[in-house]
Amino acid sequence: MHASTDLRPDLHRLDPFASPDQADPVLRDFLHRASDLLCDWIGTASKGVPLPTVRPQPAVAPTAAGLGMDRLLKDLQLVMEGAYQPSHPGALAHLDPPPLTASIAADLICAGLNNNLLAEELSPGLTDLEQQLCSWFCQRLGLPDQSGGVLASGGTLSNLMGLVVARTHAGVRDGVVLCSRDAHVSLQKAATVMGLPDQALQQLPVDSDGGLDLAALDAALSALRRDGRCCLAVVATAGTTVRGAVDPLDAIARLCRRERVWLHVDAAIGGVFALWEPLAPLMEGLHQADSITLNPQKLLGITKTSSMLLLRDRSKLRDAFSTGLPYMESPCSVDHGGEVGLQGTRPAEVLKLWLGLRQLGIEGIGAVLESALERKAVLKRLLADDRLLVLDGGLHLLALRPRQDDPAGSASWTEQTRQLLMREGFLLSRPSYDGHYWLKVVLGNPHTTSSHLQQLAGLISQQLQLTH
């Protein structure tokens, strides 16, 4: 029997690996159908709820022979039906906005390219793109010419790398890290991973606005100097998790210069405001930092994950993380990606950041930022009530609870109110902060209109009347 010479593609069979010789029509059909599922899911967001109450799950284990296109798409549909829906106008609980359309497309291309930012020869154009884009961010934030950075999988990793660089710069193994009590929990993880002593992370008081108390920082730095102990870094926060407060960056930078201490700024939440000149004063002093964590995923709609660590002196990344890559050719540009961070293998996540920013443009970035602040201002006005305590740190977050100083009452009210709001299509988070439970509203969702905010405020007022 002769082998078949029919080279026509099987339009029903999805090969595990697409042909490198011609465009694969079955892959094209599969991607189109998967995209249709996604577009339908996003396009029907407002008809459902932000957090599904029923979460169907497909079978987990691979079948013996593998699945075809129809079954794979059916399984995908099940997973999507149980997913959190950030495009719902009532999705106001967390720093997870709807995704930019260009960023969605770039994420798909990133997967298809399957390049590896470990080394230049595995991602030649993308390595250069990442370095250039980090340099653009540095320039926009006002860092000097020798600055640069690296992308990372989330702000936790960016903060960890920033502290590792600070310790390498200090030339010691142990030391103290100073931050506010409202600093992100990732700093605790960083101290543990770095093997620092239990008391190495010292969390200082905050002022009435939620920013790091300068007198407490000054006293802590003076005490360390007096005791001959090394301060590895001061970590300032530009956007705390619950109330969105910004530490006094400019004054903190002056103290750090006086003591010759590394200043790392966790600007994962607020740093993007420095990209738009009219709002840059919110981040006054950010340009004086030695290292900065910035997360475009938290407000600009870049698909996850999109975080970066920016350095005042980019060469310090190499000092901290370079081990040599003897199995790779030397890079034509500055560094291999695996030589400037903790991660080795990395996908080309720079694509979704780069294409998303290209889609927005500078004016579009400004519009996203200003509209978020305007929604916050509108809701704050609507919530004006003597019975309600509202915390506003200056960014696009609000935290609220009944004004009564009764932790048990706050816990009960916030739980009941959150459940009511969820039934009405609004998802708020319920953090524990300063001895009380609060409701937190994040106003970064561009689909949330004034009418939504009026409805939300009305429901909160209704609940206050019922219980207070």
N, C-alpha and C positions, 0 to 999 in steps of 0.2 A: 504494500500500500504506500502510495506517495504522500508525502507531507502536504498539507494544504498550503496553497500559495495565495489564499484570500487575505489581503492585508487590510481589508475594511475594518474599522474599529467596531467592537461590540458595544452598542449604545446602551446596554443594560448592565454591563459589568464595570464596577469601579475598581480599578487596579490599585493596589497598595501604594505604588509609586508611579507618578505621572511620567509619561514618555519624555525623554530629552530631545527627541527627533522631530516632534510636531506637537502643536497644541492639542491637548487631550479633550475631546468633546464631552466625554463623560465627566471629567473633572469640572469642566465649565458648567455643565448642567447641575452637578452636585453643589458647586459653590453658589450658583444662582438660586437654587432651591433653598439652600441654607440661609442665604441672604434674605430671601422672601420671608422665611420664618422670623428672622431677626427684625426685619422692617415691620412685620405685622405685630410682633411683640412690643416694639417701641411705640408703634402707631395706635395701639389700643390701651396704652398705659393709663390714661385718665378714666377709663371705664372700669378699672379694677381698684385695687388698694395697693399702697406701697409695699406692705409686707403680707404675703399670701398666708392665709390661715391653713390651707391644705397644701402639702408639699409632696406631690407624687414623685416617686423615685423609680427609675428603670432598674433592670437587673444590672448587677455590678460586674460579675465575673465574665471574662471573654468566653464566647461559645467555641466549640471544638473547631468548626469550619470558618468562623468569622461571619460577619453580617454584610448584607448588601445595602445599597443606597437607601431604599425605602425604610428599612428597619433602623438604620443609623439616624435618619432624619426624625423618625418617630421617637427614638430615645432622646434626641436633642430637644424635641418639643416638650417632653416630660420634664426635663431638667429646667427648661426655661419657665414652665408654668409654676415651678416652685421657687423661682429666684426673686430676690429683692428687686424692686422696680424704681430705680433712681429717676426715671423720666416722669413719674407721677407728680402732679403739681403739689401734692401734700407730703412729698418726701422731704422732710425738713429736720430729720433727726441727727444727721451726721455730715461730715465733710466729704460727701460723695455725690457730686453733681451729675447730671446727665452727661453722656459722652459727646464730644464734638464729632460731627459727621466725618470730617477729614481724618480725625484720629482713629476712628473705627476702621476706615479704609486702610490707613497706614499700618494698623495692627495686623490686618490680614496679609498685607504685603510683607511685613516683618516675618510672619510665620512661613510664608512661601519662600522667601529668600533664605531663611534658616542660616544666616551668617552668624559668626561668633566673634564678639568683641574681645575675646581673649587675646587675639593677636592680629596684627595688621594684615597679614596675608590671608586670614580667614574672613576679613571684613574690610577690604582696603578703602573703599570710598566712605563707608560708614564710620570707620575709625576717625577719619579726617573730619567728617560731618559732626561727630560728637565733640571733638576738640574745639572746632570752630563755634559750635552752638554754645558750649560752656563759656567760651571767651566772650561771646556776645552778651550772655547773661552778666558776666563780670563787668563788662564795660557799662552795661545799662545800670548796674547797681553802684557804679563809681569806684570799683576796685582798680588797682594799678595795672600797668602793662604786663607785668610778669605773672598775673593771676591766671587761673584756669580751674578746671574741675573735672569731675567724672560723674556719670549717671549711676544710680544705685537702685536696688529693688526696695524702695520704701524709705521713709524718714528714719525709722529705727536703725537701719543699716548706715544711713548717712551720718547720723549722730554718733554711732559707734566708731566709724572711720574717722570722724573729726576729732574724737578724743584720743584715738590711737595716734594720730598725727601729732596732737598736742603733747602726748607723752614722749614720743620720739624726739620732738623738738626740745623738750625739757631735759632729755638725756638721763632719765631716772626710770626705775621700775614701779615705784610706789609714790603716792602723793594724794592730795585732796582735790576734789572737784566741788566747786561751789555753784549753787543754783537756787532758784526760789522754790518754795514748797509747792507751787503750782506748775513747776516744770514737768515735762512729759515723762511718763513712766519708762520710756525707752532708755533714759539715763541710768536707771537702776539696773536694767539689763546690761547696758554697756559696762558698768562697773563690775558686774558679776563676770561677764565674759572676759574682761581684761585682767581678772584675778586680783582686783584691788581689795584692800581690807574692808571689813564690814562697815566701818564708819568713814570710809573714804568719800562718800557722797554726802555732803553737808547741805541740807535744804534750809534756806533762810526765810524769814518772814516776808510777807508782801505788804504793800501800803494799801490805803483805802481804795485805790483804783485797780488793785490786783497786780501791780508791777513789783518787781524785786525792790525791797526796801534798801535804799542806798546807805543809810547809816549802819544797817546790819551787815551789809557787804563790806563796807569800810572797816568795821570792827573785826570781821572775820579775817580779812586780808592782813590787818595789822597783827592779829593774834598769831597767825601762821608765821609771819616774818619774825615776830618776837620769839616764837618757840623753835625757830629754825626748821620748820616743816615746809615742804614744797607744795605749792599750789599748781597742779597740772593745768587747770583751766577754770575760768569762770564761764558758765553757760547762761547766757541771757535768752529769754524767750520772746519772740515776736509773734504773739498770738497764742494765749494759753488755751487749753482744751475745753474748759467749761465756759469761761466768760470772755475769751478772745482778748485778753489784756496784753499789752505790749510793755515790756520792761523799758526803763529809761536808758536806751542804748547809748546815747551820746555820753551821758554821765558815767555809765559803767565802763565805757571805753577809756575815759580819762583815768579812772581808778586802775584799770588794767595796765595802762601805759606807765603809770607811776610805779606800780609794783613789778613791771616787766612780766606780766602774766598773760598767757594765751587767752584770747576771747573767742569763744565759739558762740554763734547765735543760732538757736533752733528757730528758724523762720519758716518752718514747714507750712504753717497756716497763713502767716501774714506777709511773707517775703515778696509774693507776687505784686503786692500793692506798690512796691518800689519801681516796678516796670512802667508805670504810668505817671508821668511827671506831676500832674495836678494832685495825685494822692501820695506821692513819694514822701511828703513830710510825715506821714503816719509811721514811716520806717526811718526817721531821722537818726543818724549815727550808724546805720547798718553797714555803710561802706568802710567803717573803721575796724570791722571784725577781721580776725585771722582766718576764720573758717565759718561757713554758712551752710546750713541745711535749708533747702527750698523744695517744695513739693507742688509743681504745677497741676497735679491731679486733684488737689483739694478745692479748687475754685474755677480754674480755667477749663475744666472738662477734658483734660488729656486722659486717655484711657489708662487704667492701672497696669503696671505701676509706673509712676513718673516722679522720681525724686532725684536730687542731685546734691553733691557736696562741692562747694566752691571754695577755693583757697586763695588767700591774698598772694601767696607765693606757690605756684603750681609745683615747683620742684620738690616741695616737702611731701607731696604724695609719693613720689618715687623714693624719697628717703625712708618713708615708713613702710612701703609695701613691696619694693622691688626685691625679687629673689633671683632674677635671671630666668630666662626661658630658653634653656640650651637646646631644646628640640624645635625651636623656631628660628627663622632667619631674622637678622636685626631689622628693626623698623626703619622705613624711609623717613617717617615723621618723628615726632618727639618720643613717644613711648608706645609700647604695646598696652592694650587695655588692661591686661592682667597684671601689669606692673604698677598700676596707680590706684589700686583699691583692693578690698578683701575678696571680691568675687573674681573667679577665673572665667569660666564660661558665662557669657552674658548674651542675651538676644539683642537684636538691633532696636531696642526700645526708643532710641533717639529718633527714629522715623516718625512715630506718632506725636512726639513733642514738636519736632521740626515742622511737620505738615500741618499740625493743628495751629501752631503759631502763624504759619504762612496763611492759613485760611482766615484767621482772625485779623491779622494786621495790628499795628499799634493802636489804632483807634478802636478796633474791635476788642482788644484786651481792656482798654479803658472803659468801654461800654459794659463789659461783663463786671468789672470791679465796681463801677459807680452804681450800676443797677442793684447789685447786692447790698451796698450800703444804703441805697434808697429804700429797698424793701425793709431793711432793718429799721430805718427811721420811721417808716409808715407804721409798722407793727408796734413799735415802741409808743408812738402817739396813741394808737388804738388801745393799748394796754394800760394807759394812764388810769390808775385806780389806787386809792389810798390803802386798800387792803392787800395790794400786791407789791412785793419787793422784786425789782428788776435789776439785774446786773448787766452792764454794757461796758465792755472793755475797749470800745472804739472801732472794732472791725465789724464783721457781718454776723456775729453771734449774740444771742441774748439768753440769759438764764433767769428763771422766775420761780417764785414760790409765794405762798401766803406770808404776809408780813409778821404774823405771830411767831414768837420765839419758842416754838414747841416742835422738836424733832419728830415726835410721833405723829403730830398733826400734819406736818409737812409730808411725811412718808405716805400717810393715808391719802391726802389730797392729791399729791402728784400721781400716785398709782391709779386712783379712780379717774382722774382727769385724763391721763394718758390712755386708759382703756376707752373712755368716751370718745376721745379724738380719733383713735384708731377705727372705731366703728363708723365714724363720719369721714374717713378717708385722709386723716392727717396723722403722720408719724413723727412724734417728737421723742427725743431720748430722755432718760431719767437718771442723770449722774448724781453721785453722792459727793457733796462738796461742803466744806466748812461745817460739818456736823449735821447737815440737813440733806434731804433729797430735793432736787430741783427738776424742773422741766427745761430742757435746752432746745432752742430753735436755731437752726443754721439756715440763713437766708441766701444761700448760694444757688438755689434752683431757679433758672431763668423762666421756667414754665409757671411759677407761682405769681399770680396776678393780685392786684389790689382787692378784687372781690374775694379771692381765696383768703387773703389776710384779714379782711373784714369778718368773714365767716369764722375763721380761727379765733380771732379776738372775742367774737360774740359767744362762742362755745366756752371759752375760758371764763368770761364774765358770768355766764350762766352757772357754771360750776362753782364759782365763788359765792354767788347768791344762795345756792343750795346748801353750802357747807359753812359759810361764815356770815 
